Amino acid sequence: MQQPIAKVILAIALEREFDYLVCPGMRIETGTRVLIDFRGRKTIGIVIGLASRSNIPRIKPIIASLDEKPLLSAAHIRFAQRLSALYPYPLAEFLFMMLPHSLKRSRTTTALSLNPAAPSCDQETVFTWGGAFEKRFSLWKEKMRLATADGSAMVIFPQRSYLEAAEKIIRREFPGAITMHSYQTDRMIFSQWQASRSRSIIVGTRVSIFYYPEDLRLLVVEEENSPHYFQEEKPYYHLPEVARILARSVRANLIVSSDYPSLATYALMRKKEIIVSGTPPDEPKITILGSSEHKKRGLINPLIAEILRVSLRAAQKTVVLLNKKGFARIIACTACSHTITCPRCSVFLHLDLDALTGTCPYCAGRQTLPKRCPRCKTGYLKGIGIGIERLRTILEREFPGVAIATWDARNAQSQIIVATSKILSDAGAPKMFDNGILLDIDAAMARPEYEATFDAFLYIRKLARLFGRAFYVWTRNPTHYLFSTINEGWETFYEHEFSLRSQLKLPPQAHIAKIILRGSLENKLCNAAQDLYNKLVAHRLCVYGPFKGQPYKIRGSFRYSLIVKMARAEAESIIIKQELYRLRSGRLHYAFIIK
């Protein structure tokens, strides 16, 4: 009797499968982990299919089967195949992500097995909105209860801090909820993975979506418009898109939930292709303070100082927002103007006054600062620009005797609180404070990205929810369409933004791919970026670039990027994927992001 052939994939950067012989008496099924000999080394592989014959003349036998029953189902493999078709990474990259790290070693399993999939049902996608998480949760918690009657439910959050705050609310209704996030130890993730294989509720961050149970009935993506859903390490992906693919693959109901929809969700709402539940948040009153009202003189100008005095006289709590850490943004010599930069990144070090060190905002590297300039040896070093630490000292000088604290050090007696965007990591109730003043929205809007204005709108609206009396936004550009529509209702801004993107053929009207190339050899990287551009243009793709990264160098690697406007995302993604594989080198790395 002819022995079957197992089609095995390995955790290597090759888009191919390998044939191995199934020994007599060995139970091998699709989705089973096996121990095999690959180039003289024992390696873990995953069986993705069985065949009766092979074109390879001499086939090595499988050394051992590591699982009594398969750990991955046909649905897992289909899901990984769809991701691999969209993103330029091998099938194995995504399949191995579906296993806890402990199972990527030759650990055998006996009691572990897949559970029967939930009964097939008509898959639906719902957008649920409301002002605060607790309100949105109240709208879909009954669907979670129904899902866990014969299956599992999963809720995904953009950040661990948000997860930890929301988890307390969820556990009031579902005390047995299982938490999964990338900060847990390998042992903890394996334990949670075991516990969540059937009839479970999983709450987690991005990583948890790949640990979904076979009987998944409901998938919830909370705060679906968050920029934190972009995976910033290989493999790069956008979680809401991955969630849609997963929901279709396993026929699970999908709920995308947030205070305001993403533009992709709004496009579906316009075409009535998505079910909508809940109501939009109450329209906040936002006061725009611009150069037309008062000439800016320092960060705390007379107008802002007067707003703070009025709130102090009324015994009101005010939050002053500046999304810049540290004391100063640049460290420069008073004599020769030499600036201190990070040796690994092409950025200025930020001044940490308490420790008298310079800190890189990208690699977090620290340098003890010399007393005099390292170049001219005569001038002293001085902090230029304002971070949140300097803002606090400015306020303390302006308002002596007033209780001023940072967000982390605040207490019940704090009258003025200085904070960064970290304030939004809390899933707390709205109107936590009386007044808010946002000082640096112009910096957020100056990002060289088409999404900058939309992200700024969401940022302002999310912040406005926290203040019960007044919210002020300082800008040097008060005539910008964001500020002229900010108080006219959310839909006015969305329609304006949607119209602009339609004219320019930007997402969600079309797909855009961003290719980021990284390497330690600058000239070689530049040549590779230009070569890739030429090859993509030869395929008649609409390509822009190559552009130097902003910043150009991070953690010792230089960066170039190319932008591709995609008319046929899946077909053009395959072309890009093929060219990136040809580019593969030990000294060059790439990221590929589709929006």
N, C-alpha and C positions, 0 to 999 in steps of 0.2 A: 504494500500500500504506500502510495506517494505521501511523503511528509509535507504538511502545509508550510507555506512561506509567510513570515510575518513582515509587514511593512512598518519599519521603525523610524521614528524621527528623534533627533538628538538636539540637545541645547547648544547648538553651534550656529554660526552665522552662514548657513547654507540652506538654500531653498530646495531641499531634496529629501527623499526618504531612502532608507537602506534596507536591503533584503537580508533576513536572518532565518535560519532553519529552526522550526519548532521540533524539539526532540520528542520521541515517543513518551507518552504518559504525562507530558507537560500540558497543563491547562492554560491556554493563551486565548484571550478575547480582545476585541477592540477596546481601547481605553486602559489596558493593563500596563503597568510599569515592568520593564524587564532589565536584567543586567546582561550586558553584551560586551564583547571584545571589539573595541574600535581603535585601530592602529596600535595594537599592543597594550592598550589601557582598558581597564574595566570601567564601563560607563553606563549611566542610567539612560534608558530610552523609553519612549511611549509607543505602543502599538496603535497604529491608526487604520489598520486593515489587514486582511488575510488574503492570500492568493494560493492557487494550486501549483503555479510554476513561476520560474524567474528566468530572466535573460542573463543573469550573472552565472558564469561557469562554476565557480567554487564559492560556496556560501558557508559562512561561519555559523555554528549553532548558537542558539541563545544559551547563555550560561545558567540563568535562573529566572523564574517568574517571581516577582516581588509581592504580588497581590493575589489573594484567593479569588477575589472578584474585582472587576474593573473599577477604577476610581473616577474615570471620565467616561461620559456617555457619548452617543452619537450626536446629541444636541450640543455638548461641549465642543466637539470637533467641528461641527457646522458653524458654531459661533466664532471659533478661532479662525476658520477659513474665511469668513466674511470680514473679520478684522484685518487679516493678512492681505485680502484683496484691496482694502481701502487704504491701509497704511503700509509703508515699504519695509516691513519686517517679516521674517520667516514665520511660517505656521508654528514652529516649535517655540518661538519667543512668547506667543500668547498662550499656547497650551501649558507650558511649564509655569506660567504665571497663575494658573488655576490650581496649582498644588502648593500647599505650605512648604516653606523651605526645608523642613524636616524630611519631607517626602522626596526631595530632590537628591537625597543620599540613599544608599542601599539599605534603607529601613524596610523590613517586611511588614505587611499588614495582614491581619486575619479577620478580625471582626468588622473592619471597615468595608463598606460597600455602598453602592448607589441605592437610593430608595426609588420606588416607582414614581414616575412623573405624575404630576397632577392631571386630572382629567382635562382634555382639550376643551377650550371655551373660546368664544368670540373675543378677540383681543381688542381692547379699547385704550385710547390715550386721552387723558384728562389734564387740563390745566386748572390748578386750584390756587386762588390768590386771596390775600388778606393782609392786613397791616403787620401783624406779629406772628411768630411761629406758632404760638399757642392757639391762635384763632384758626390758622390753616390746619393744624393738627386735628382740631375738633371736627373739621370737615371730612377728613379721610380716615379717622381712627376706626370707624365702623367697617370700612372696607378692609382694614387690616384684620379686624376680628373675623370677618367672613373668609378672608384668604387663609387664615390659620386654622379654619375648621377642617380643611382637608389638604392643606399645603403650607407654604412658607411665604413670608413677606420680608422685604428688605428696604431700609431707608438709608439713603446716602447723603452725607453732608460735605460741604466744601472744605472745612477746616476742623481740626481736632478741638479747638476751643469752642467752636459753635456746637460740635457734636456733644461735648461734655455738658454744656448748658441745656441743650435740647433733650439729652438723654434723661435728665431728671424729670422732665415733663412726661416723656413717653413711659417711663417706668411706673408712674402713678396708675396708668391703665394696663400696662404690660410688664409686670415686675420681672418676668423671666427673659426679657430681651437680652440678646447676646451682642457684645460690643467687639468690633474688629477695626483696628487701624494700624498703620505702619510703625508706630512707636512702640507697639507691644513686642515682647521677646518672641523668638521663634517658638519656644515651648508654649507660650500663651496663645499664639496664633493657631498652632496645631490643636491645642485643647479646644479653643473656640470653634475651629473648623469642624472637629469631630462632633461637638455638641449641636452644631447647626445643620446637620445633614437632612433633617426631616422635621416638619411641623414646627418651625422656629420663626422667631422674629429677629432679624439681624439689623443692627444700627452701626454704621461705620463711615469711613472716609473712602476716597477713590479706590483704594486697594481692595475693598470688600466686594466690589462688583464681580471680580474674577473668582471669588469663593462662593458664588451663588449655589444654593442647593438645587437638586434635581426637581424638587416639587415646588419650585418658585411660582407663586400665583400673582403676587403684587410687587411691583418695583416703584419706589418713590424717590425722586431726585429733588431734594429740598434746596431752595435758593438756586434755582436752575440758571439764573442769569449771572452767577458768580464767576469772576475771572480765574478763581482758584481751581476750577475744574479742568484746566489744562495741565496734563501731566508733564512736568518739566524735566523729567529724566527718561532715558530710553527704556521702553519704547514710548514715544510721544503720542498722546491721543487726547481727544476731547471727550470727557465723560458723558455729557448729555447725548452725544452721537452714539457712543458705545452702548448707553442704556437703551436707546431706540432699537439698535441692532439686536441686543439681547432680548428685549421684550418681544420682538417679532420672531426671533429664533425659537423661543420656548413658549410663545403664545401667552405671555403674562400681561396683565393689565399694567399700564404705565401711568403714573401721576407725576407731572412736573409741577412743582409748587414754589411760589415765591411771591414777594409783594408786587412786583411788576414783571410782565413777561419778557423773555429775551426777544430779540427781533425775529428770530426763527419761529418762535411760538406765535408771535404777533402775526406773522405772515399766514400761519395756519388759521388763526382766529379771523382774519380778514376774509379768508376763503371758506370759513365755516367747516373746516376739516378737523377740528379738535373740539372736544366737549369742554365747556367752561363751567366751573363751579366757584362759589364764593363771590365776593364783591371787591372792587378795587379799594385800596386804602383811602381814607379821607384825604382830600386835597389840603396839603399844608400851606400856610402862608409863609412865603420866603421873601425876605427883604434883600434886594441886591444893592450893595454899596459899591459905587464905582468912582473912577477918577473925575467924572462929570459932577459928582456931588462934593468931593473933597480931595484936594491934592494930597497924594501919599507922601508922608514924611516919617519914614521909619515904619517898622512893622506894626507897632501900636501907635497909630496916628491919633490926633485929637478927637476925631469922630468916634473911633473905637474905644478910646479911653473914656469918653463921656457915656457911651452905652454901658460900659462896665461900672462906672460910678452910679448911674441910675439904678442898675440892678442891685448893687451893694446897698444903696439906701433903702431899697424895697425888700432887703433880706432875701434876695433870690440867688439861687445857685446858677453859675454860668460856666459853660465849658468852652475853652478856646482851643481850636483845632489847627494843628500844623503837622502835616504828615512827613516830618523830617526828624530822624533820630539824631542824638548827639548834641554837642554844644555848638559847633560850627561846621560848615560844609566844606571849607577849604582851609588848609594850614599854609601860610605864606610868610616869607621873610619881609621884615619891615624895611630892609635896606635894598636888596636886589630883586625882590618880588618872586624869588624862587619858590615853587610850590612843592609840597611833599606828596608824592604819589605812591601807590601800592606797587611793589616790585613785580607782583604776579598779575596785576590788572591795570589797565590804562585808565585809572580813575584817581581822583583826589582822595586822600585819607580824611575822614571826619574826626574832628577834635572831641575827645572825651576828657572834659576838664577835671573831673573827679580823680581819674587815674593818671592824668597827664600823658595820655597815649593817643596815637592816631589809629583809627580803626577803618578797615576797608569795608564798604557797604556790600560788597559782593562775596569775597572769600572769607570775610570776618577776621582776616589777619590783623595782628596788632603790632605796633612799633612804639617803643619808648622814645619820646621826643627829646632831642638834644636841647641844651640851653640856647645855643646859637645856631645860625643857619649852617648846614653842612656844606654849602657851596662857597659862600663869601666869607664865612667864619667871623663876621662882624655883626650882622643884623640879628635881631631877635625874631622868634617865630610868633605869629599872631593868627588867631582864628578869624576867618572871614565868612560872612553869611550866617544865617540863623537856623539853629536846630532847636529841638524842643527844650533842651536844658537851658540854652541861652534865653529862650522865650520866658521860661519861668523866672530867671533872674531879672529880666526886664520888667516883668509884672511885679515882682517883689520890690523893685526900686520905685516903680510908679505908684504902688499901693502898699506902703509900709503898714505893718500891723494886720494886714488881711491874711486869712488862712488860705494859702495857695499850695496846691499839691499836684503831682503828676497823677495820671490815671491809675497806675498800680498802687500808689501810696495814698489815695483818697480815703477820707473817712467822713463821718456824719458832720464834722465841724468845717469841712472844706467849703470855702465860699467861691473860689475860682479854681477850676481844674483844667490843666493843660493835657491834651491827649492827641494821639495819632489815630489813624484809621483802625487801630486795635479796638477802639470803642465799639466797633460793629461786630466784633467776634462774640459778643454776648447776645443770647437769645432772649434777653429780658423784656419786660413790658415796655410799651411806648411811654413817652412823656416822663422819662426818668429824671430829667432836669428842667429847670425853668427856661434858660436861654442858651443858645449856642452861637458861636462866631467862627466861621470857617475862613482861614486866612490865605490858603495857598491853592485854590481851585485852578488858577491859571497854570500852575506847574503841571497839574494832572492833564489839562487840556492841551498842553504843548507837546505831549508825546507824539512822535512821528508815526502814528497809527490811525487808520480810518475809524477805529472804534473808540477813540479818545473822548469824543463829545458824548457819545451814548453812555460810556462808563461814567463820565462826570455827572450826567443826569441822574443815573441810578445812585451814585455816591451821595449827591445832594439830597435826593428824596429819602434815602435810607437814614441819613443823619437827621433830617427834619423830623422824622418820627419820634426821635428821642426827647424833643423839647416841647414843653407844654405852653410856653408863652410866645417866644419869638426865636427866629433863626435868621442870622445875618450871614451873607456871603460877600466877601470882599473880592473885587476883580478890577483889573485895569482895562477890561474890554467889555463894558456893560451892554454894548450894542450887539454882541454876538447872539445868534438865533437861539442858543440854549437859554440865555437869560431873558430874552424877550418872550419866550414861550413857557418859562418855568412855572408861572402861576396861571396859565391858561388851561390847565387840565392836561393830564398825562397823554391823552390821545392826540392832542394838537402837536406836541413834540414828536411823538412816534410817527405820525403821518409825514411831518416835515423830514425827519431822518429817513424814513422809508422811501420817500420820493427822491431824495438825494442819492441814496444807494441804488435805486432803480436806474437813474440816469447814468450812473457811473459803473453799473453792472458789478456791484459789490454784494457780499452776503447780506441777507439771505436770498437775494435774487440770482446769485451765482456762487460757485465755489471758488475759494482762493487757497492756493497752497503756498506755504512758506518753507523754503529749504534753507537750513542753516548748516554751513560747513565749518568745522573746527579743526585746527591743527597747530602744532608747535613751531612748524617751519613756515614763516610768513610767505616767502616767494613761491614755494611749492603749493601752498594753499591758494594763493591768488591765481596761479596758473590753472589749478584744478577747478576753481570756481568759474573762470572764463571758459574753460573747456566744456564744463557741464552746460553753461549757457548756450554755447554754440551747438551742442548736440541736441538740446531741447528745442532750439529754434529750427534745427534741421527737421525735426518731427512736426513742425508747424504749430508749435505751442506758443501761446501768448506769454512771453517771459520778460521780466524787468530785472535789471541788475547787471552784474553782481554789485551789491552794496556792502560797504564796511559795516560791521556790527556796531551797535551803540550799547555799551562800550565796545571798542574794537578788540580788546584783549581781556579775558577773564580766566583766572586760575592758570595762567601760563599758556593758554590757547588763544590764538587769533581767530577771528570769526568773520565770515562773509555770508551774505544771504541773497537768495533769489526769490522773486515773487512770481507765481504762475496763476494767471486767470484761467479757470477751467470751465469749458462749456459742457464737457462730458466727464464728470468727475471720476467715475470708475475706470473708464477706458484710458483716460490721460494719466490716472494714478499708476496704472500698470506700466506705462511708458517711463514715467519718472522713476518708478521702482527698479526697472531694468537698468536704467542709466546709473542709478545710485549703486547698484550691485557691481557694475563694471568699474565704478570709481573706488570701490572698497580698498582700503589700505590700512596697514597698522598705524600709520601716522596721521591719517585723516578720519574724522568722524562726522556723522551727519545727523541732523534731526529733520523730520518731515511733518509738518502740521497742516491739516486741512480744516478750513472754516467754511 
